Amino acid sequence: MTLPEHPFEDKMLDKARETAWQRLSAATSYINLVEVFVDDFIGATTNSTMKHLEHFSRAMLFGVHSIFPPPEVSGHHGQDPVSQKKMDQGEGLWETTKEILGWLVDGAKFTVQLMPDKVDKICKLINKQVCKAKTVSKLRYQELAGKIQHASFGVPGGKGLFSPVHSALKTTKDFIVMTPLLKQTLKKMVHATRTKQFQIQDIGFWKDGKILPRDSSLHILETAGSCTMKNFKPKE
């Protein structure tokens, strides 16, 4: 099916970059993904040919306008539902590396990392305020737990570090006692979130008291209940 041209598609397609996409077009089959988070429309594909990206861009733009019609159709006097400001800033361009909902997603290297400014804020909160205190208000601790839980999505074995964090929230008091175990766990989160590269041999994934084989598939490793790390040092 061929879709007609959309007036905004030129802000999603940069034909001058077509040769840079060739390294991603080796797959014989491709996957398309469209996700919507509140008012953010997110598209991803493994097919980087210009013809496909053009069709995908038109489908997304016409899809948005089919639900939220432009002013010339709805008759309202506001701006177009497709944010022209964000499009002019290049947020709609197809790229192999893209900031999506606060995460830096690299489609060429198949990696995801939290944006550096968010990492700095979380690490500063843990190092300078939480880990140096004997107690922390429950409200402040809940705020921190929410931030590091979001950050843990991009940390290998991150879920396994949360047992002490969640256990501390079971108290009926309005403050959290910062035990040595809790401080050690939070400091591990600092190391993990700051690490750009890691060596898989330094990470042990555990399930039901047994360590999982290092050659286990990602699907199996994701079922791990905890993880241990040795010689875990950030590598630039």
Summary of the structure (lengths in Angstrom):
residues: 236
radius of gyration: 22.4
end to end distance: 46.4
largest distance: 64.1
contacts: 585
relative contact order: 0.09
helix: 44%
strand: 17%
